[in-house]
Amino acid sequence: MPVNPTYPGLYIEELPNTAHTIVPAPTSVTAFIGYAHPFAGECAVLGNWKKPVQIFSFADYERVFGGLFRSQVLSTALPDAVYQFFLNGGSNAWVVGLQPKYVDNNLAPTAVTGATGAANGIVFTSKQVTDVDHKVRITIRNTKAANPGPGQTADIMITFGYNSEVYRNVLTSSAAAAAASPLFIARQLAQSKLVSVAPPGGGYPDAYSAAATTAPITVDLWDMQPPANQGTLLPADFINEMKVNSELDKVEIFNLLVLPGVSDVAICNAAIAFAEQKRAFFIMDPPPNATADGMGRNLLTISDYVTTNPYASPNCALYFPYLKARDPLSNGTLALPPSGYVAGIYARTDLTRGVWKAPAGIEASVLNTTGVVDEGKMNDMQQGTMNPNGINVLRTFNTGTVVWGARTVVTATQEQWRYVPVRRTALFIEQTLLRNLGWVVFEPNDEPLWSAIRVSVEAFMQSLFRQHAFQGSTPNEAFRVQCDSSTTTQNDINLGIVNIVVGFRPLKPAEFVVIKIAQLAGQAQQ
């Protein structure tokens, strides 16, 4: 504080620090939007659909959104994408769970419910999504009258894929005394992750019954038989969550946007616009039936898809093809969209190397995959036709599967933003400055303010330079920060405007490595 000198001598005045430390913004917080488990997890139980939830592990996802599920007629890409995101290096995500629906015979979107069936007088309802290939099987064995005891008992086995639950000596008696026992069927199966149980007619507990029998009784629970009921992806479900003032828009910051398995053009265009609005980066999936060369199950090539549907934004990158993986629910093989994997690799690369390093190359190994799908296999010449169109390829070499491309979708039209790390570095700087320069608002607009801004921003850019984030051997070559009378004129001051100019020389990836070999002949040996 200012001193008030009253006597001859020395005085000390402590001056305020006009510099403000700039804290770097995060770079790999990922927002996922997709259809979640229809009736498992807190989201479905509480009806909290469409509300962004921050999670830090797949265990968090299972608790809130119900975990993995399979269905012929419902979109199931979201849980697997989140699973692969965390396995490949992701650590922070916001998930918007949408309620899945299917189109019934009247072409009306209908909410999914658990399949119900009765076995020996006991009504079971599946807690899992079921269809003809994904059934919950209930087997009741050793049904007999308990003597002595409060009533009949039975062994109940429940299986779903490789998951199984066994409950032995479960009381299934209609005697009222059974309800007080810890072995009573309603108490035992309350812990089941596969089914719930209820007495027929709603009585409790007197309506439970299980006739004594020596033969096993088996019932399969399943529903949603295609093609009578066809799953549907409703564009409005996604687009409404990417509008101004939506719940996800109110999340202060996320850096990556992922819509697993979605290639609908209207949805992708909405996602691109939303990513630009949030200064985020959209990782886009290809159509599931796209091929590298038009052979196989469909004549649609990924190059034809991009040519037909040009996406004109530097805040977007397309990755191809789908990847094969082991199904943790059945131990079979799945074809999964690449976006969840790639988002995890972005996060891993940001942590180990920095956002300015291209998330591609030998280091960008794809974990938990057995390789690309057969329709996506290609050689160098085939990739050479895709690269100029901004199609980032995942390829399987003898060292494993890797991301082998780092271009945005505007690679042919906006050379300035051709490369993913260049665009993401710019977004990182923008987000950081937006989050840290709020103190400037309403300060006196003159040289002391401009000087304080320069000191703060230059210190931040200098820290990035020391991390080798820019091209150039000196700070003057690598970046510049201007905020003075040349950027802010008297007219700007009159309008209440202060202008800050920040420039940087980005690091561009060494995409093409040319080795030149010359033959030396006739040189004298030293």
Backbone torsions as a table, in degrees:
resi	resn	phi	psi	omega
1	MET	NA	155.1	-179.0
2	PRO	-61.2	142.9	178.7
3	VAL	-89.1	158.3	177.1
4	ASN	-119.7	89.7	-174.2
5	PRO	-67.6	129.7	179.1
6	THR	-129.2	-17.5	-178.1
7	TYR	-133.0	153.3	176.9
8	PRO	-65.2	132.7	179.0
9	GLY	153.1	-164.3	-177.5
10	LEU	-100.3	143.0	177.5
11	TYR	-129.8	149.9	177.0
12	ILE	-116.1	128.5	175.9
13	GLU	-121.9	122.1	178.6
14	GLU	-85.7	122.5	-177.3
15	LEU	-91.2	141.2	177.8
16	PRO	-70.1	149.9	177.6
17	ASN	-85.5	116.9	-178.1
18	THR	-83.7	-11.5	179.6
19	ALA	-79.8	145.3	177.8
20	HIS	-122.4	126.2	-179.6
21	THR	-69.4	135.0	178.6
22	ILE	-101.0	121.7	179.7
23	VAL	-94.4	125.0	-178.5
24	PRO	-59.9	141.0	175.8
25	ALA	-73.3	157.7	173.1
26	PRO	-66.7	162.6	-177.4
27	THR	-122.9	-15.7	-172.3
28	SER	-133.1	26.1	171.2
29	VAL	-70.0	124.1	-170.0
30	THR	-113.3	131.6	176.0
31	ALA	-102.2	124.9	176.9
32	PHE	-109.6	139.8	171.8
33	ILE	-129.6	129.6	178.9
34	GLY	178.8	176.6	-178.4
35	TYR	-80.6	125.9	-179.4
36	ALA	-100.8	177.7	179.6
37	HIS	-56.7	129.8	-172.1
38	PRO	-68.6	-26.5	-177.8
39	PHE	-146.0	26.3	174.0
40	ALA	-127.6	150.3	-179.4
41	GLY	90.4	162.6	-176.5
42	GLU	-61.2	-35.7	-177.9
43	CYS	-59.0	-48.6	-178.2
44	ALA	-73.3	-41.6	-177.0
45	VAL	-64.0	-41.3	-178.0
46	LEU	-90.1	-7.8	-178.2
47	GLY	72.1	26.8	-177.5
48	ASN	-88.6	51.6	178.2
49	TRP	-71.1	151.9	173.1
50	LYS	69.1	13.6	178.3
51	LYS	-106.3	121.9	-178.8
52	PRO	-63.3	133.7	177.6
53	VAL	-124.5	129.4	179.1
54	GLN	-84.9	130.2	179.8
55	ILE	-130.8	156.3	-177.2
56	PHE	-126.7	6.6	178.4
57	SER	-165.1	165.8	177.3
58	PHE	-72.0	-24.4	174.4
59	ALA	-61.6	-38.7	174.9
60	ASP	-61.5	-42.6	179.7
61	TYR	-61.8	-44.3	-180.0
62	GLU	-60.7	-41.4	-178.9
63	ARG	-65.4	-42.0	-174.4
64	VAL	-86.9	-40.0	-171.0
65	PHE	-115.2	2.9	170.5
66	GLY	90.4	-2.2	173.4
67	GLY	80.7	-160.9	-175.5
68	LEU	-74.3	150.1	170.3
69	PHE	-154.1	162.8	-178.3
70	ARG	-128.9	145.6	176.9
71	SER	-164.1	141.9	175.4
72	GLN	-73.5	-24.5	-169.5
73	VAL	-118.2	0.0	177.7
74	LEU	-118.9	146.7	174.3
75	SER	-68.9	123.4	-175.7
76	THR	-122.7	19.3	-172.3
77	ALA	-73.9	-29.6	-173.6
78	LEU	-58.8	-55.6	-175.2
79	PRO	-60.3	-38.6	178.7
80	ASP	-67.2	-36.9	179.0
81	ALA	-65.1	-42.3	177.6
82	VAL	-65.0	-40.0	177.9
83	TYR	-58.2	-48.0	-179.2
84	GLN	-70.5	-32.0	177.1
85	PHE	-57.4	-49.6	-178.5
86	PHE	-71.5	-34.0	178.7
87	LEU	-66.8	-29.0	-175.4
88	ASN	-97.5	7.2	172.8
89	GLY	125.0	-6.1	178.6
90	GLY	-70.0	153.4	-178.4
91	SER	-142.7	-8.2	-174.9
92	ASN	-147.8	120.6	-176.7
93	ALA	-145.1	150.5	167.2
94	TRP	-109.8	131.3	-178.1
95	VAL	-121.0	128.5	172.6
96	VAL	-105.9	108.4	-179.5
97	GLY	-87.9	124.9	176.4
98	LEU	-100.6	146.4	179.8
99	GLN	-78.7	118.7	-178.5
100	PRO	-72.6	146.9	178.3
101	LYS	-135.8	162.6	171.4
102	TYR	-133.0	157.1	-178.5
103	VAL	-89.5	121.0	-179.4
104	ASP	-84.5	-172.2	-176.3
105	ASN	-63.5	-20.8	178.1
106	ASN	-93.6	10.9	179.2
107	LEU	60.7	31.5	177.9
108	ALA	-108.7	130.7	176.2
109	PRO	-61.2	126.4	-174.1
110	THR	-126.1	136.6	177.5
111	ALA	-66.3	148.6	-178.7
112	VAL	-86.0	136.1	175.5
113	THR	-123.7	165.0	-180.0
114	GLY	-75.9	140.2	177.4
115	ALA	-65.8	142.8	-176.9
116	THR	-123.4	142.5	176.2
117	GLY	-157.4	156.6	-178.9
118	ALA	-109.6	140.2	175.7
119	ALA	-133.7	115.2	177.3
120	ASN	55.5	39.0	175.8
121	GLY	87.0	-1.0	-179.3
122	ILE	-108.5	129.7	-177.7
123	VAL	-94.1	123.4	178.4
124	PHE	-111.8	142.3	175.5
125	THR	-125.6	127.8	-177.9
126	SER	-68.5	138.0	170.2
127	LYS	-94.9	3.5	-179.8
128	GLN	-115.5	154.0	174.4
129	VAL	-73.3	129.7	-174.4
130	THR	-126.7	153.4	168.5
131	ASP	-156.0	-167.9	-173.5
132	VAL	-62.5	-26.1	179.4
133	ASP	-98.2	-6.8	-176.8
134	HIS	-135.0	87.1	-174.8
135	LYS	-109.5	147.5	168.7
136	VAL	-97.3	122.1	-178.9
137	ARG	-107.2	130.9	178.6
138	ILE	-115.9	127.2	178.9
139	THR	-124.2	124.5	178.5
140	ILE	-108.8	124.1	-178.6
141	ARG	-127.6	163.5	171.7
142	ASN	53.8	41.2	177.2
143	THR	-74.9	125.3	-177.1
144	LYS	-157.0	162.7	176.3
145	ALA	-80.0	131.5	179.2
146	ALA	-81.6	130.1	-178.1
147	ASN	-147.0	112.1	-1.2
148	PRO	-81.2	165.7	179.2
149	GLY	153.5	174.6	-175.7
150	PRO	-77.7	-9.9	179.2
151	GLY	165.9	-160.4	-173.9
152	GLN	-71.3	151.2	175.7
153	THR	-129.6	162.0	177.6
154	ALA	-158.6	157.8	171.2
155	ASP	-98.2	132.3	-177.3
156	ILE	-122.6	123.7	175.6
157	MET	-114.3	134.0	179.8
158	ILE	-125.7	127.8	-179.2
159	THR	-128.7	146.2	175.5
160	PHE	-151.4	107.2	-172.5
161	GLY	62.1	-130.0	178.0
162	TYR	-89.2	-3.2	178.5
163	ASN	-80.3	137.9	177.5
164	SER	-146.2	147.9	176.4
165	GLU	-133.5	137.9	179.9
166	VAL	-127.1	129.5	178.0
167	TYR	-124.4	118.0	-174.3
168	ARG	-105.9	147.0	177.7
169	ASN	53.5	42.4	178.7
170	VAL	-76.2	133.9	178.3
171	LEU	-77.9	120.4	178.7
172	THR	-118.2	17.9	-175.1
173	SER	-70.6	154.0	172.3
174	SER	-86.5	-0.5	179.7
175	ALA	-69.7	138.1	-177.8
176	ALA	-62.3	-28.6	-178.2
177	ALA	-65.3	-22.9	-178.5
178	ALA	-64.9	-31.5	-175.2
179	ALA	-63.8	-23.4	-178.6
180	ALA	-84.5	-10.9	-175.7
181	SER	-84.7	143.1	174.9
182	PRO	-65.1	-15.4	178.7
183	LEU	-89.9	0.8	-179.1
184	PHE	-61.4	140.3	-170.8
185	ILE	-56.7	-40.4	-179.0
186	ALA	-65.5	-34.5	178.9
187	ARG	-74.1	-43.3	-178.1
188	GLN	-63.1	-48.0	-174.5
189	LEU	-83.2	-1.5	174.5
190	ALA	-64.2	-24.0	179.9
191	GLN	-88.9	-3.1	-177.3
192	SER	-69.1	138.6	173.8
193	LYS	-94.3	-2.9	-174.5
194	LEU	-107.2	-35.8	-176.5
195	VAL	-143.3	162.1	164.5
196	SER	-117.7	162.3	-175.1
197	VAL	-132.0	141.5	178.6
198	ALA	-146.2	148.6	177.4
199	PRO	-75.3	144.2	176.5
200	PRO	-61.9	139.5	179.3
201	GLY	83.3	-5.6	176.0
202	GLY	85.6	-2.6	178.6
203	GLY	-69.1	151.7	-179.0
204	TYR	-151.8	116.8	2.5
205	PRO	-102.6	4.3	-167.6
206	ASP	-64.1	-22.0	-176.0
207	ALA	-82.4	-10.1	175.8
208	TYR	-67.6	142.5	174.7
209	SER	-158.0	154.1	175.0
210	ALA	-153.3	108.8	-176.3
211	ALA	-66.5	139.3	178.0
212	ALA	-63.3	129.9	-179.8
213	THR	-156.2	151.5	177.5
214	THR	-94.2	-20.2	-178.3
215	ALA	-87.1	140.2	176.2
216	PRO	-63.4	146.0	175.9
217	ILE	-115.3	127.2	-176.2
218	THR	-124.9	139.2	174.2
219	VAL	-139.0	139.2	176.5
220	ASP	-105.1	132.8	176.7
221	LEU	-103.2	121.9	175.2
222	TRP	-165.9	155.7	179.3
223	ASP	-153.0	-164.0	-179.7
224	MET	53.2	69.8	-177.4
225	GLN	-87.1	115.6	173.6
226	PRO	-74.7	149.7	3.3
227	PRO	-92.1	7.6	-179.3
228	ALA	-59.4	-39.1	177.8
229	ASN	-120.4	113.7	-177.3
230	GLN	-106.4	132.1	178.3
231	GLY	-65.2	157.4	-177.8
232	THR	-140.5	144.4	172.2
233	LEU	-109.6	112.4	-176.5
234	LEU	-93.5	114.1	-178.6
235	PRO	-53.8	-36.4	-178.4
236	ALA	-61.9	-31.4	179.0
237	ASP	-57.2	-40.7	-177.5
238	PHE	-85.0	-46.5	-174.4
239	ILE	-61.7	-38.5	-179.0
240	ASN	-64.3	-25.1	179.8
241	GLU	-85.3	-1.2	-178.3
242	MET	-122.1	29.7	177.5
243	LYS	-100.6	164.1	175.8
244	VAL	-60.0	133.4	178.2
245	ASN	73.4	13.8	171.4
246	SER	-71.2	170.3	-179.9
247	GLU	-61.8	-39.4	179.1
248	LEU	-70.9	-33.1	177.7
249	ASP	-63.3	-26.5	-179.4
250	LYS	-79.3	-11.9	172.9
251	VAL	-67.1	127.6	-170.8
252	GLU	-57.9	-47.7	-176.6
253	ILE	-151.2	134.6	161.2
254	PHE	-142.9	155.0	-171.5
255	ASN	-107.3	-30.6	-176.8
256	LEU	-123.3	140.9	178.0
257	LEU	-120.1	127.8	-177.2
258	VAL	-131.4	128.2	173.4
259	LEU	-119.0	85.3	-169.1
260	PRO	-58.1	128.6	174.6
261	GLY	76.0	5.1	-176.4
262	VAL	-97.2	124.0	175.3
263	SER	-129.0	7.5	176.1
264	ASP	-58.2	129.6	-171.9
265	VAL	-64.2	-42.0	-179.1
266	ALA	-63.6	-41.4	179.6
267	ILE	-67.4	-42.9	-178.4
268	CYS	-65.1	-39.0	177.1
269	ASN	-64.9	-38.2	176.2
270	ALA	-65.6	-38.4	179.0
271	ALA	-65.2	-40.1	179.1
272	ILE	-63.8	-44.9	179.0
273	ALA	-63.1	-39.1	179.9
274	PHE	-67.9	-41.1	178.0
275	ALA	-61.6	-41.9	178.2
276	GLU	-62.9	-42.1	179.7
277	GLN	-61.1	-38.0	-177.0
278	LYS	-93.1	3.9	-174.1
279	ARG	53.4	43.3	178.4
280	ALA	-112.7	178.4	-176.5
281	PHE	-125.4	127.3	-175.9
282	PHE	-94.6	121.6	175.4
283	ILE	-97.4	111.6	-169.9
284	MET	-103.1	140.9	176.4
285	ASP	-91.7	152.7	174.5
286	PRO	-82.8	168.1	171.2
287	PRO	-60.4	142.4	-177.8
288	PRO	-64.5	-22.1	-178.1
289	ASN	-98.8	7.6	179.2
290	ALA	-73.9	144.3	-178.6
291	THR	-123.5	167.9	178.9
292	ALA	-77.0	-36.2	-172.1
293	ASP	-129.3	8.3	179.4
294	GLY	81.9	3.2	178.3
295	MET	-94.0	168.0	176.6
296	GLY	93.0	-137.2	-168.7
297	ARG	-80.4	-11.0	-176.2
298	ASN	-153.6	147.1	179.6
299	LEU	-85.1	-2.2	179.3
300	LEU	-74.6	119.8	174.0
301	THR	-96.8	155.1	-180.0
302	ILE	-64.9	-31.6	177.7
303	SER	-66.9	-40.7	176.9
304	ASP	-62.7	-39.2	180.0
305	TYR	-62.2	-44.8	-178.6
306	VAL	-69.0	-39.1	179.4
307	THR	-65.5	-39.2	-179.1
308	THR	-74.4	-32.0	-176.4
309	ASN	-124.3	75.5	-178.6
310	PRO	-70.8	132.9	178.2
311	TYR	-110.0	115.7	-170.6
312	ALA	-103.8	69.0	176.8
313	SER	-147.7	134.8	176.0
314	PRO	-74.1	-10.0	-178.3
315	ASN	-91.2	34.9	-175.7
316	CYS	-151.8	142.0	173.0
317	ALA	-137.8	139.6	-179.1
318	LEU	-106.3	134.1	179.7
319	TYR	-120.2	141.4	-175.5
320	PHE	-145.4	143.2	3.8
321	PRO	-104.9	-164.2	171.4
322	TYR	-68.4	161.6	-177.4
323	LEU	-119.2	148.5	176.2
324	LYS	-91.5	142.9	180.0
325	ALA	-151.1	156.2	173.4
326	ARG	-71.7	136.0	178.3
327	ASP	-83.5	112.9	-179.6
328	PRO	-68.4	-11.5	178.4
329	LEU	-87.9	-28.8	-175.7
330	SER	-132.4	-5.5	-176.2
331	ASN	65.5	16.8	173.0
332	GLY	-88.7	-160.1	-178.2
333	THR	-115.8	136.8	179.2
334	LEU	-116.7	154.4	167.7
335	ALA	-109.1	114.2	-172.9
336	LEU	-115.0	145.1	176.3
337	PRO	-65.4	150.0	-173.0
338	PRO	-78.8	-15.3	-168.3
339	SER	-60.7	-40.0	179.3
340	GLY	-63.9	-43.4	175.4
341	TYR	-58.5	-49.5	-173.7
342	VAL	-64.8	-40.3	178.1
343	ALA	-60.0	-39.5	175.9
344	GLY	-64.2	-38.6	178.8
345	ILE	-68.4	-37.9	173.0
346	TYR	-54.8	-49.8	-177.5
347	ALA	-62.6	-42.0	-179.5
348	ARG	-64.9	-42.2	179.3
349	THR	-67.0	-41.3	178.0
350	ASP	-58.7	-39.8	-177.1
351	LEU	-70.9	-43.8	-173.1
352	THR	-87.8	-30.0	-175.0
353	ARG	-124.7	-29.2	-177.0
354	GLY	115.1	155.9	-176.7
355	VAL	-65.2	-19.6	-179.3
356	TRP	-79.9	-8.2	176.5
357	LYS	-88.1	131.4	179.0
358	ALA	-61.0	129.6	177.9
359	PRO	-78.7	64.1	-175.9
360	ALA	-158.9	165.7	179.4
361	GLY	105.4	-173.1	-177.0
362	ILE	-61.0	-34.2	178.7
363	GLU	-67.9	-25.2	-176.4
364	ALA	-85.4	55.2	-179.5
365	SER	-72.6	139.8	-178.9
366	VAL	-93.0	117.9	-177.0
367	LEU	-91.2	152.2	176.3
368	ASN	63.7	43.8	173.5
369	THR	-139.0	153.1	174.8
370	THR	-101.9	8.6	177.5
371	GLY	125.5	177.8	179.5
372	VAL	-78.5	158.2	177.3
373	VAL	-65.5	157.5	-174.7
374	ASP	-59.3	-37.5	-177.6
375	GLU	-70.5	-11.2	-178.3
376	GLY	-103.7	1.4	179.1
377	LYS	-73.1	143.8	-176.2
378	MET	-155.4	169.2	174.1
379	ASN	-107.8	-178.4	-176.9
380	ASP	-61.9	-41.1	-177.1
381	MET	-65.3	-38.2	177.8
382	GLN	-65.8	-41.8	177.4
383	GLN	-64.8	-31.1	179.8
384	GLY	-62.1	-24.3	176.5
385	THR	-84.4	-18.6	-178.2
386	MET	-91.1	-35.9	-175.1
387	ASN	-55.2	-45.3	179.5
388	PRO	-64.1	-17.9	178.6
389	ASN	-94.4	7.3	177.2
390	GLY	75.0	28.2	176.9
391	ILE	-97.6	113.7	179.5
392	ASN	-87.5	124.2	-171.5
393	VAL	-100.9	141.0	167.3
394	LEU	-102.3	129.8	-175.6
395	ARG	-131.6	151.2	178.7
396	THR	-106.9	115.5	176.1
397	PHE	-107.3	-176.9	-179.7
398	ASN	-68.7	-14.9	177.6
399	THR	-93.0	-4.9	-179.9
400	GLY	128.2	-174.7	-179.6
401	THR	-94.0	132.8	-176.2
402	VAL	-137.2	161.0	169.7
403	VAL	-81.6	125.2	-172.2
404	TRP	-123.8	45.7	178.5
405	GLY	-173.9	147.1	-177.6
406	ALA	-146.5	49.8	-178.4
407	ARG	-114.3	150.8	173.1
408	THR	-84.4	171.1	-178.1
409	VAL	-74.2	-9.8	179.1
410	VAL	-101.0	25.7	-175.1
411	THR	-57.6	-30.7	-176.9
412	ALA	-90.5	-13.7	-173.1
413	THR	-118.2	-23.7	-178.8
414	GLN	-130.9	83.7	-175.1
415	GLU	-58.8	-30.9	-179.4
416	GLN	-58.2	-35.1	-177.0
417	TRP	-115.0	36.0	-177.7
418	ARG	-66.5	-35.6	-170.8
419	TYR	-105.5	140.0	-178.8
420	VAL	-56.0	-48.7	-177.0
421	PRO	-65.5	-30.5	178.3
422	VAL	-65.9	-47.1	-179.6
423	ARG	-65.8	-41.9	-177.8
424	ARG	-69.8	-31.5	175.4
425	THR	-64.6	-42.7	178.1
426	ALA	-62.6	-43.4	179.1
427	LEU	-63.9	-38.2	178.1
428	PHE	-61.5	-45.3	179.1
429	ILE	-65.0	-43.0	178.9
430	GLU	-59.5	-49.0	-178.0
431	GLN	-64.0	-38.6	179.8
432	THR	-63.2	-47.0	-178.4
433	LEU	-67.3	-38.0	178.0
434	LEU	-62.4	-38.0	-177.8
435	ARG	-76.9	-19.4	-170.8
436	ASN	-114.3	-9.2	-176.2
437	LEU	-104.9	19.0	177.8
438	GLY	-63.4	-25.4	-179.6
439	TRP	-65.9	-17.3	-177.9
440	VAL	-70.4	-30.4	-173.7
441	VAL	-60.5	129.9	177.8
442	PHE	75.1	6.4	172.3
443	GLU	-76.3	153.2	177.0
444	PRO	-58.6	127.8	-170.9
445	ASN	-89.0	80.9	179.9
446	ASP	-152.6	-174.0	-172.0
447	GLU	-53.5	-42.2	178.6
448	PRO	-57.3	-39.3	176.9
449	LEU	-67.4	-45.9	-178.6
450	TRP	-59.9	-40.4	179.1
451	SER	-64.1	-42.6	179.7
452	ALA	-64.5	-38.3	177.5
453	ILE	-63.5	-46.5	-179.0
454	ARG	-60.3	-43.9	-179.1
455	VAL	-60.8	-45.0	-177.1
456	SER	-66.8	-48.7	-175.9
457	VAL	-69.8	-39.5	178.7
458	GLU	-63.4	-37.6	178.2
459	ALA	-63.2	-40.6	177.9
460	PHE	-64.9	-47.4	-179.0
461	MET	-65.7	-35.5	176.3
462	GLN	-62.2	-38.8	178.7
463	SER	-64.2	-37.1	176.6
464	LEU	-68.9	-38.9	178.0
465	PHE	-59.6	-41.7	179.3
466	ARG	-66.0	-21.5	175.9
467	GLN	-90.1	8.4	179.3
468	HIS	62.9	41.0	179.8
469	ALA	-83.9	-15.1	-174.9
470	PHE	-124.2	161.0	172.1
471	GLN	-81.3	141.4	-179.8
472	GLY	124.5	147.3	-177.2
473	SER	-94.9	-13.3	177.3
474	THR	-130.7	158.7	177.5
475	PRO	-57.2	-37.6	-179.8
476	ASN	-63.8	-32.4	177.1
477	GLU	-77.9	-28.4	-170.4
478	ALA	-88.7	-35.3	-176.5
479	PHE	-157.7	167.0	172.5
480	ARG	-149.0	149.5	178.3
481	VAL	-130.1	123.8	179.1
482	GLN	-123.2	130.8	173.0
483	CYS	-159.1	93.1	-176.4
484	ASP	-158.7	-163.0	-177.6
485	SER	-68.6	-17.6	177.9
486	SER	-78.6	-25.4	177.7
487	THR	-97.8	-26.6	-179.0
488	THR	-122.1	103.1	-178.1
489	THR	-81.6	172.9	178.0
490	GLN	-62.6	-34.5	177.3
491	ASN	-64.5	-39.7	175.7
492	ASP	-61.0	-44.7	-179.3
493	ILE	-59.8	-42.8	179.2
494	ASN	-61.8	-30.9	179.3
495	LEU	-88.6	-0.9	178.9
496	GLY	80.2	26.1	-174.9
497	ILE	-110.2	135.2	167.8
498	VAL	-119.9	130.0	-176.4
499	ASN	-106.1	129.6	178.4
500	ILE	-119.1	124.4	179.1
501	VAL	-109.5	120.3	178.2
502	VAL	-121.1	120.4	177.9
503	GLY	-119.9	148.8	177.8
504	PHE	-147.0	153.4	175.7
505	ARG	-98.8	108.1	-173.5
506	PRO	-74.2	154.0	170.9
507	LEU	-84.7	124.1	177.6
508	LYS	-106.2	140.6	-175.5
509	PRO	-68.0	148.8	174.3
510	ALA	-79.4	83.9	-172.6
511	GLU	-76.7	-36.3	-178.7
512	PHE	-118.8	116.9	180.0
513	VAL	-102.4	115.6	-178.1
514	VAL	-107.1	120.0	177.7
515	ILE	-103.8	118.0	-179.2
516	LYS	-101.5	125.6	-177.7
517	ILE	-118.0	126.8	178.5
518	ALA	-121.4	146.1	178.0
519	GLN	-90.8	126.1	178.0
520	LEU	-98.7	127.1	-178.9
521	ALA	-138.7	135.9	173.3
522	GLY	86.2	1.7	179.7
523	GLN	-75.5	142.8	179.0
524	ALA	-74.1	143.5	177.4
525	GLN	-84.2	135.4	179.0
526	GLN	-89.4	NA	NA
